[in-house]
Amino acid sequence: MTGNSFSFVVGAGRTFIAILGVGTVLAMWAGSSAAQGPGGLNEDFDACLMRILKSAEDDLTVGQIRKVCEAGISEASDEQEDVFSEENALERRARQEGSSVVNLWTITPHKQNYILPGAYNFSTPHEKPWDEAAGKDVDLNNIEVKFQVSFKFMLWEDIFKKRKNGDLYLAYTQLAMWQLYNRDISSPFRETNYEPEAFLAFDTAWNIFGFKNRFFVFGISHQSNGREEPLSRSWNRIYANFIMNRGNLVLSVKPWFRIPEDAEDDDNPDIEDYLGYGELRALYRTGDNTFGMMLRNNLKSDNNRGAVQFDWSFPLPGTDRIKGYVQYFNGYGECLLDYNASTSRLGMGFLLTDFL
């Protein structure tokens, strides 16, 4: 590692820690303020509580009802049938999760859960690692099955009891690339990524450039593909995530800092040159359709690299539980094995759980 690279990593680490520290203070301060209700326990807040109590489902707790009102649900008329009809998409997701985690041993979705039976790579498949491992040329198909399984579990609720804030989660995400249609090499799983993580999530209520920062999250993540050399890839990160919304438009700003490894143990020392130092995600829900975009970039003028992903989920006739799903990815790092290989892939399939 050169002196400039080391200075940059140290600077990135200090910046990240500063963001993390300021964000944590703000989250705790906002949580303390939010616990008093918007503008104190005024008439609008009391009216919101009474409206929801009259028609709420039995599994909603008092704390969850308070959070809904504190989140700023606008006052509805007494004749309104559904007191949640004016919720935005982010608040609806938060309420639905809150309603489920009160039950012991409940596991809830974390990231998207989906399967793309037809995921076509318009680029040349990244065969070099496979060729090195096999000692011969391996022919990979351009079309694969791509799927992701992701869930989380609340380990500790309201760590900061006085503020009624700070929930500790454990989460797990698995991404797989399956050469199902490749009979020449017995249809193997080309790549599988495993990502366990632990994180603290805070309810917040401060405004940023017209957006309402609704949640602040910070945590630690390990991601690897469980392979031996020369196919082994892994890295560890600490991250912060600022989740904000304006109506049904949701932004996630997620900077991260890679935890350094010993040079002899590092399978991918240049991974930040391709995956960068953070991720920006935008989501917009209209009706039953959700549109998403993900951006990553290494923010370097020389050898600029990054990735973009577009998502569209839409209702399917005859079912409310499964949606149709279209995903387009272009750039580096679709999976760990391809962190330094550019991919252009279009996939179509089914979405079991969405972000919103």
Secondary structure, DSSP 8 states (H G I E B T S, - for coil): --HHHHHHHHHHHHHHHHHHHHHHHHHHHHHHHHTT-TTSS-HHHHHHHHHHHHH--TT--HHHHHHHHHTT-----TT-S-TTTT--HHHHHHHHHHHHHTSTT--EE-S-EEEEEEEEE-S----HHHHHHHTS-----SEEEEEEEEEEEEEES-SBGGGTB-EEEEEEEEEEEE-TT-GGGTS-EEEEEEEEEEEEEEEEEEEETTEEEEEEEEEEEEEE----TTS--EEEEEEEEEEEEETTEEEEEEEEEE----GGG-S-TTTHHHHTTEEEEEEEEETTEEEEEEEEE---STT--EEEEEEEEEEETTEEEEEEEEEEEEEE-SSGGGTTSEEEEEEEEEEEE---
